[in-house]
Amino acid sequence: MTSMYDEFNATTAVTIASLVESQHANTPGQSSYAPGTCAQCTPAGCAQKEWADKILAEHRAAREAFRNRTS
């Protein structure tokens, strides 16, 4: 049985991180927040974006390592 408290896997984390990255793109009109921000943003930064950046950097590094290993 699943619940909203289930752990999520790496695929889910990368998907969520990609959505966060999109939310923070400097594209006016794409969301209800100011361009480059979200509901979690503060003048000091955004913990949500920091998390997403870390997840995506790890994912991209792992993907690149896999490509280099198989080519």
Backbone hydrogen bonds, N-H to C=O, Kabsch-Sander energy under -0.5 kcal/mol:
donor,donor_aa,acceptor,acceptor_aa,energy
6,D,3,S,-1.6
13,A,9,N,-2.2
14,V,10,A,-2.5
15,T,11,T,-2.1
16,I,12,T,-2.7
17,A,13,A,-2.6
18,S,14,V,-2.3
19,L,15,T,-1.9
20,V,16,I,-2.3
21,E,17,A,-2.5
22,S,18,S,-2.3
23,Q,19,L,-2.3
24,H,20,V,-1.7
25,A,22,S,-1.3
27,T,25,A,-2.4
30,Q,27,T,-1.4
36,G,25,A,-1.3
37,T,34,A,-1.8
41,C,38,C,-1.0
42,T,45,G,-2.6
45,G,42,T,-1.7
50,E,46,C,-2.2
51,W,47,A,-2.3
52,A,48,Q,-2.3
53,D,49,K,-2.9
54,K,50,E,-1.9
55,I,51,W,-2.5
56,L,52,A,-2.8
57,A,53,D,-2.2
58,E,54,K,-2.2
59,H,55,I,-2.4
60,R,56,L,-2.7
61,A,57,A,-2.2
62,A,58,E,-2.4
63,R,59,H,-2.5
64,E,60,R,-2.3
65,A,61,A,-2.5
66,F,62,A,-2.2
67,R,63,R,-2.3
68,N,64,E,-2.5
69,R,65,A,-1.9
70,T,66,F,-1.9
71,S,67,R,-1.0
